[in-house]
Amino acid sequence: MSGCCGPTAVGLEPSTQAARPSELPVVVIGAGPIGLAAAAQLAERNLDFLVLEAGEQAGASVAKWGHVRVFSPWKYNIDSAARRLLEAEGWSAPDADWLPTGAELIDDYLAPLAKLFGDKVRLGAKVTAISRLGYDRVRTNGREQAPFVIRLADGQELQARAVIDASGTYENPNVLGAGGLPAHGETEAGDLVDHALPDVLGADRERYEGERVLVVGAGHSAATTLLALAQLEHTPITWAIRASHADRTYGGGEADALPARGALGTRLHALVTSGRITLLTGFFTHRVNAAPDGVEVVSRDPSGAEQSITVDRIISATGYRPDHSIAGELRLDLDPILGSTRALAPLIDPNQHSCGTVPAHGVDELAHPEPGYYAIGVKSYGRAPTFLMATGYEQARSIVAALAGDWEAARQVQLDLPETGVCSSSLAEAQDQRVGLATGISGGLLSTPLPLATVSASSGGGCCG
């Protein structure tokens, strides 16, 4: 493919002199699905941009869960502007009803899109801080006219007219401790604690097969890992959640508008009911102790009552949280509970909303007191696990329209999310059969279907928290 955009003349090299903001690029942090969607929107509006990716490939965080199949089909996973740019270069979209793995998401979409942008996507560029040229967070007069300064890990400093932070949350997982603090002994037991979505049936299989495994967490990442573990022989599995029941994880079943999402909960429920997975409810991880025959995990609930289990390995699928430290010298207005913008928080509150019931929102709800800085994608949701990739694409479209001065388009926010509704799980079952036949699995249909999951940080089409 030929690149759609040439090199950026201004803002690529370190500079200590102020440039007029209108001459500077918009800097996008992160080359995952949402960051590259923002780049596509900027390219369509002929706005100069530069994408900074800390990893060594587009979708670097997605690659870490490349073995996982997301539960939303391709039709929900491709940004509209990105589609137009790619198709203009002869790219053909994958089957709209296929559920891609993370690796397929990269190979069939993110990598071609990043290639299209050429050297406007800079790899190995880790952002360590953002500020205004000559302005700390306190200084006010003339602040809005000063360009942003983006400092990289190698010491370079770039200037920008605006910053779109789509860096995600994947590198900042939550701890095991139920109160948001690390459990006592958690750090010392680090070699026995793995984070969400290990490759249980592939590269990490030997780590779990035949071992007693505890999975902590009630989200779709936990469900995916549990389904994979259940395929291993002689592997006792325990699932621990804080709630008194697992109904929220089981979800809508056959009434879910994303069939694979519904199938995920249905299969998990069956494994718990059959006894293949032992469910511990009301489990508030408090302490992790070395034991003669493994590691003891102790729960202490709010009343002080304790329960414990001894296992060989722990998988912490407790979600992620945003790290806003790189924007410490910017003026952010963060909700004290979720860590999203204050205006967005009530729209995404997981106590009130599921993935499919979040209202449409755009630039107005994502704006901070620091003009020109926006956190989008899963990072914009703070600690709410209700994010959908389609939501991030609409965020990118709205913000770029505002940066282009098209406020009418920016505020015409529309969002059609696949919430729980009336449909069946036939899509997931049909694809399991197709994958089974393609890989030569006996009988074509897996006895325990391939993991279908939501994934975090750079997101799948379903909830990514």
N, C-alpha and C positions, 0 to 999 in steps of 0.2 A: 504494500500500500504506500502511496505517497503521503508524506506528512501534510496535514491541513494547515499547519502554522510553522513559520520559520523561527529562528532564534530570537530571543528577547534582547533587544539592544540595551535597555535600561534596567537596572536592578539585579543583574546576574552576578556582578562582582561586588566585593566589599566596597563600601563608600562611607565617608564621613561627612560628605557635603549633602545638603538638602536639595532634593529635586522637587519640581512642582508635582503634586500628587497626580495630576491628570496625565503626566508623562510616565508614570510608574505602572507596573503590572498589578493585577489582583493576585495575591499569593494564596494558594490553596494548600492546606496541610493535610497530607494523606492521599494516597493513590489507590484507595479501595473503591467499592462501587459508588459511594456517595461523593467522594472527592472527585472522581473522574466524571461523574454526572455534572458536578458544578463546572468542571473544565469544559465539558461539551456545551453547556448552556452559555458559558462565556465565549466560546469559539463561535457559536451561532450568532451572537450579538456583536461579534468583532471587537470584543474587549480583550486587551492584552492580559496574559496570565502566566503564572508559573506554578507548577505542582511540585511540592517537596515531599518526598516519601522517605521515611527513615529506613525502610527495608531495602533489599537488593532486587526487588521485583514489584511490579504492580500487583496489588492484592496480597502483600506480604503476610498480613494477619490471616487472610482467607486461606492461604497455603497451609497454615498450621492446623486447620481442620479440613483439609482438602479431601479426606476420606469420607466425610459426612455428606449425606444427601439432604438437601434442604426440602422443606415440605411445601414450598410454593413453586408452581411451574414457571417456565421461562417467561410466559406472558406478563408476569408480575415483576420480573427481575431485570428488565432492560429499560433504561431511561429513554424517553422519547427523543430528546435532542441527540443523544449518543446513537440511537438507532438511525436517525436521519443521516448523520455524518458518516457512519460506517457503511450504510447501504449505498451512499454516493460513491464509495470507493470499491464497490463490488462485493461487500460482505453479505452473507446470507444468514439470517437469524436461525437459531436452532428451533427444533420442534416446540411450538408454543406450549404444548401440554406436557412436556418432559420435565421431570424433577431433577435438576442438575446437582452434582456433587460440588463441593468447593473447588476441586481441581478443574472440573468442567466450566465452572463460572469464570475461572481465570483464563483457561485455554481458549474458550469459545467466545469470550466477551471482553474481559478486562485487559488481557494482553494485546489483542488487536486494537482496542481503543487507545491504550497507552502508546502503542507504536504509531498510531495515527497522529498523535500530538508531538512526536519526535522529541527534540531536546527541551521542549516545554515541560516535560516530566523529568525531574532530577531525582535519581535514586541514591540511596545512601546519604540522604540529607536530613539528619535528625535535628529538629527544632528544639532549642533549649530555653528560649525566652523571646517574648514579644514586648515591645514598648513603642513609644512615640519618640521621634528624633529630638533629643534635647528636653524631653518632658518626662518626669516621673509621674506617679499616679496623683500627686497632690497639685502640681502646677496646672493652672487653668488657662490663662490668657493666651489666645492663639493656638490652643491645643488642636482644634479640629483641622487646622491648615497644615499641621506637621505630618509628614509621612510616617507610616509605621516602620519600625526597625525589627527585623527578624534575625535573631542570632542563632547560628548553627553550632553543632557540637565541635566542629573543626575550627571554630573561632571566626568564621566568615560572618559578615552582617549584610543582609539584603534589605532594600527598601521596597515598600508597597503602598499603593493607594488604599487598599482594603485587604482584610484577611478573612478567609473562610476556613475555619478549623474543622476538618472532617477526620481528625486523627483517631477517633473511636475510643474504646475503653478496654480493648482486649489485653493490653499490657498491664492492666491495673485490676486484677481480680479481687473480689472480696475475700475476707478471711473466713476460717471455719467458725470462729467464735460467734455465738448466737447474738451477742450484744453489739456487734460491729467491731469489737476489739479482738485481737488474736486470742485464741484459747490458750490457757496456761500450758506450756510445753509444745505449742504448735510449731514454733520456730525450730526448736531442737529436733522435732520429729519430721523435719522438712523432707528428708530422703524417702519417707514413706507416704508423703502426701502429694498427690498429683492434681493438677487443675483440670478444668472441664474438658470433655471431648477428647480423651486419649484415643489412639488408634487401637482399640481393644482387639479387633479381629485381624489386624495387620502387624505393623511394626512393633506394637507394644504388647502383643499377645502373650509372650513368655512372662511378662511382668505380672499377669493376672491369672493365667490358667492354673487351676489347682490351688489357688490362694483364697483365703477368706477376704472378701472385699466389701468395704462400706462406702456407699455413695451418699453424700450429704447434699441436700438441695431439692427444691420442689419445682424447678423450671423444666423447660423442654430439653435443655442440655443434659440434665440429670436423667430424664426419661430416655433419651437416645442412648446414653451410656449404659443404662440398665438393660435395655433391649439387646445391646451388643453383648454384654456380660452373660446374659441368659443363654447365649449360644455356645458358651464354653462349658466343657464337661468338668465335673468334679470341682466346681467353683461356687462355693456358698456365697450368696449375695444378700446384703442387708441394705435397706434404703431408709434413711433417717430424715424426717421433716419436722419442723416446729409446729405445724398445724395439727389439729385434732383429727383430720381426715385428709385424703388426697384427691378430693373431688375436683379441685381447681386444676390439678395436673392432668387428671383424666380428661377434662375438657368436655367438648360437645359431642364427641363420638361421631356417629353417622349424621348428625345434624350440623356438623361444622362445614362452613363454606369453603375451607381448604381441606379437601378429603384426606390428604396425608397427615395434616395436623390432627384431625379427628381420629385417624387410624392409630396414630402414635399413642394417644391416651387409651384407646380401646385395647390395644395389645398389652400395654403395661398393666392395665387393670386385670386382665386375664392371668398374667403371670403372678401377680400378687394373690389373686383369688386361689390359684392352683397351689400356692405355697412355694413356687420356684424362687420368688423373691420375698424375703421377710421385711415387712413394713414396720418401722418404729415411729409412732406419732408422739407429739409433745416432746421432741428431742431437742434440747437446747445445749449445743456443744459448749462445754465449760473447761474441760481439761483433757489433755492428751498425754498419757503416761507410757513410758517404756515398760513392757511386761516380759516375763521369761519366755512366753510363747507368742509374742507379737507386740501389738500396741493396743493399750486400753484407751477407749474414748468414753469420757464421762459426761453425761448430761446433768445439768442442774436447772430445773424450771423456775419460774418466778416465785413459786411457793417454797423453794428450797429442796424439793424432792429430787432425788438423784436416781439415775439408771445408767448402766454402763454396758459396753460390749467390747470384746477383744477380737481384733482382726489382724490381718497381715498387711493390708494396704488400704489407704483412704483416697477416695476421689472427691475433691471439693468442687461441687458444681453450685456454688452459692452466689453466682452472678458477678457483676463487675460494677465499678464506679468510675466516674470521670476524674481525671487529674487536671485541675485548672492552674497548676503551679506555673506553667509557662506564660500565663497571662497575668501574673501577679502584679505587674505594673500598669495594667489596664483597669478601667473602671467597669467592673462587672456587677450586675444586680442579680444575684443568685438566690433562688428559693432556699430557705434555711433547712428544708426537709429533704427535697429531692436533689438539689444542686443543679437544676435546670434554670432557665430564666424564670423570674417571678410570674410573668404573664402566662407562661406555658404550663406551669405546674398543675393548676387545677384541671387542665384539659387532658393530662396524661396520668393523673394520680392512679396508681395501681389498685388503690382501695376502692376506686369508683369505676375504673375503665379496664377493659380487656384490650387485646391487640386491635380488634376490629371496630371498637367503639370510640376511638380517639377522634375528636372533631378536626375538621380541616384547619390548618394554621400555616402561617408563612412569616414574612419579614417582620410584621408588627409584633408578633408573639416572640420572635427570636432576637429582637434588638436589645442591646445593652446600652447603658449610658455612654459607652465608648463608641461613637459613630464609626461605622465601617468595619467593626469586628463582629463576626457571627460564628458561633459554634453550631454545627449542623450534624445530622445523622444521629447515631446512637449516643454520641457525646452530649447532644443537645437535650437528651432525656434524663440526664443525670443518673439517678439510681432507679428510675422507673423501668421495668422490664417489658414495656408495652410497645416497643418500637417495631415498625415495619419498614422494609427497604423502600417500598413505594412512597411512604411518608417522607423519607429522606430525599427522594427524587423531587417531590413537590416543594420541599423546603429549598432545595438548590435552585429550582426554577424561579420561585418567588424572590429570593434574595438577589439573584443575578438580574432579574428584571428591575429591581429597585436600584441596583448599582448602575444600570444603564439609563436610569431616569424615567423608566416606564412604570410609574406608580400605579396606573390603572391595572396593568397586567399583574403587577406584584401583589395587588390586593384581591385579585380574582382567584382566590385559592379554592381549588376543587380537589377532593380526595374521595376515591371510591375504593374502600377497603373490603377485603374478603372476611367479613365477620361470620359468626355462627349463624347458620341458616339451614335450609332444607336441601340436602344433597346426600350423596352416599360416598363410601370409601372406595368406590370402584377404580378410581384413577390410581390410587396407591397400589391396590392389588394388581391391576393390569400392568403397571410398571415393574412390580416385583417379578411378575411372570416373564416380562420381556428381558429384564436383567438376568434372571435365572437361566433362561434359554441361551442368552448370549454368552454366559460364562460356563455353561455346561453343567449347571447344578442339577442333580438328579430330580426328575419330575418337573423341572421348569419353575415350580413355585416353591419359594423357600418356606420351610416349616416355621421358622421365625423370620419374618421379612427383614430386608435390609434396613438399617437405621434411617429414619426419616426425621429430620430435626430442624429446629431453629438454631442459628449460630450467632455468636456475638461479634462485637467490634466491627467487622466490615460487613456483617449482616447477611442473612438470608431473607427470603420474602416474608417470613413470619416473625413473631416476636424475637427479638435478639437480645433480651436482657440476661 
